[in-house]
Amino acid sequence: MKFLKDVVREMRKVSWPKGKELTRYTITVVTTVAFVTVFFAVVDLGISQLLELFFE
């Protein structure tokens, strides 16, 4: 029980983001994930094409 009380006490100390901050952070995360996804898709496609070229 003490553990849960300590958790509640610590959660009250947390500085939660406001609406605009949360929106900005969400857009940043989604944009970063999209960029990394496209980057690795292009790298994967390039490596696949190279392998096909050498082993065909």
N, C-alpha and C positions, 0 to 999 in steps of 0.2 A: 504494500500500500504506500509506503514511503517513497518508493521509486516513482509511482504514478504521480504523487504530489510534487515530487521534484521535477518531473517532466512538465507538468502543467505550469509550474513556476518559471521554468526556463522558456517555455513557449510564449509566455507573456512578455519576456524580454526581447523576443525576436522582432526585428524591424521588417514588417511586411511591406512589399512594394504597393504603391498607389496604383490606380487604374491606368494612368498614362504610362507609368514606368513598366507595368506589367505588359501592356500592349507593345511597347517598344522592345522589351526583352523577348517577347514571343516572336515578333517579326524578325529580330536578330537571329534567334535560334532557328526558325524555319528557313530563313535565307541561307544561313550557314550550312544547314543540313542539305538543302537543295544544291548548293554549290559543290559540296563535297561529293554528293551523289553523282552529279554530272561529271565532275572531275574523274572519279574512279570509273565511271562508265566509259568515258573517252579513253582512259588509260587501258582498260580491259579490252576495248575494241581494237586499239592499236596493237597491243600484244597479240591478240588473236589473229589479226591480219598478218603480222610478222611471222607467226608460227605457221600459218597457212602458206605463206610465201616460201618459207624455207623447207617445209616438210611435204609439199604437194608433189 
